[in-house]
């Protein structure tokens, strides 16, 4: 969408996936890149069994997660010292700038809707490779 276009409504059918910096594949969703969003980004994520993301944070952008099916383990904090498990039907909030690492330790896929206050798909992602070894593979 160019700067002279008038904003309009869009339907997005998530058919195509892209590989995020975090090491996971996201289905295309609502973002600046495809609908011209200016304040939100929302995607569908399925984490396969036994897969975890790279440790990362989102600079100055909040994240809200709704788990549709399965369960996700997430380590978070400056040294990934906190751990939670989010189950289907639960929501999880991650404040801006908080390091985190999600993983699926189960034998079934975990699918979630991810929304961030950054309208761009990957611009606010900051990888934290120095934290990856803090959570056993």
N, C-alpha and C positions, 0 to 999 in steps of 0.2 A: 504494500500500500504506500503510495507516495504522499508527500506532505500536503499536496493540494487536494487530495481526495477527501470527500466527506465520509466520516466514520459510518459504518453500517453493521448490521447483525450478520453473523456467520454460523453455519453449522460445520463442525469439524468431525469427520469420521476417522478415528485413529487407525489407519491402515499401515502406515509406514513408521518404522522405528529409527532412532538415531542413537549412537553410542555417546554417552555422556562422559565427561572428564573423570567422573567418580568411578568408572569401570562398570556401569550398568547400562542396559538398553532401555530407553524411554520411548513410548509411543507418542507421535506428534500430538499436540493438543492446542491449547490456547496460548499464544505468545505474540510478541511484537513481530516476529519474523513471518508469521503466516496470517494473522488477522489484524495486525496493527495495534495490539493491546498496549496500553501505556502505563498500567499499574499492577498488572497481575500476570502470572504464568501458571498454567495448570496442565499437568500431564498424567498419563496412566503409566504405571510402572509395575512390571512383574519381575520379582526376584526369583530365579530358579532355585531349587533345593541346593543347599551347600554353598551358595555364592554370597560373597560380601563385597561391599563397596570399598573404595579407598577412603581413608580418613580425609575429611574436608570440612570446610565451613562455607557459608554464604555471607559475604561482606555486606553489611548494612541491609540485609533482606531477611524477613521472617519466612518460616516454612510451616505449613499446616499439612498434615497427612491423615487420610482416612483409609483404614485398612478394609478392603472389600472381602478378601478371603485369605486364609492362612494366618501366619503370625510373623512379625519382624522383631528381631533383637536389635537394639540400638545402644551403642556405647557413646557417651557424650561427656563433655567437660574438657577443661584445659589439657588433661592427660588421659582422656577417655576413661575416667575413674568411675563414672556412673553407668548403670546398665538398667534398661527397661525392656519389657516384652509387650508389644502392642498386638492385640488379637483382632480378628475380624469384628467389625462393628465399633471399634474404638478409634478415637482420634488422638494424634500426638502433635504437640506444638514444639518447634525449635526456634528460639529467639535468634535474631541476627548475630552473627559473629561467634556462635557457639560451635566448637569442633564436634563432629559426630561421625559415626561409622555404622551404617545399617547392615544387617546380615540376615539371611534365611538359614537357620540351622536345622530346619525340619526336612522331611522327605517329600513335601508337597510345595508347589509354588505359592508365593505370597504376592497378591495383587493389591495395589493401593492407588488412590488418587493423591497426587502431590500438587500443592499450590504454593507459590511463592510471591512475595510482593515485588519481585524483580520481573519485569515483563519479558526479559530476554531469556532464552533457553539455558544458556550456560555462562553468561558474562560474570555473574557474581560468585562462581565456584572457585574456591582457592584450595588446591590440594595441599595436604599436610603429611608428606611421606615420612617425616620423622616420628609420626604417631602410629603408623601402620603396624609396627611390631609390638605395640602395647597390647593388642588383642590377638590371642592365639589364632592361627589359621584353622 
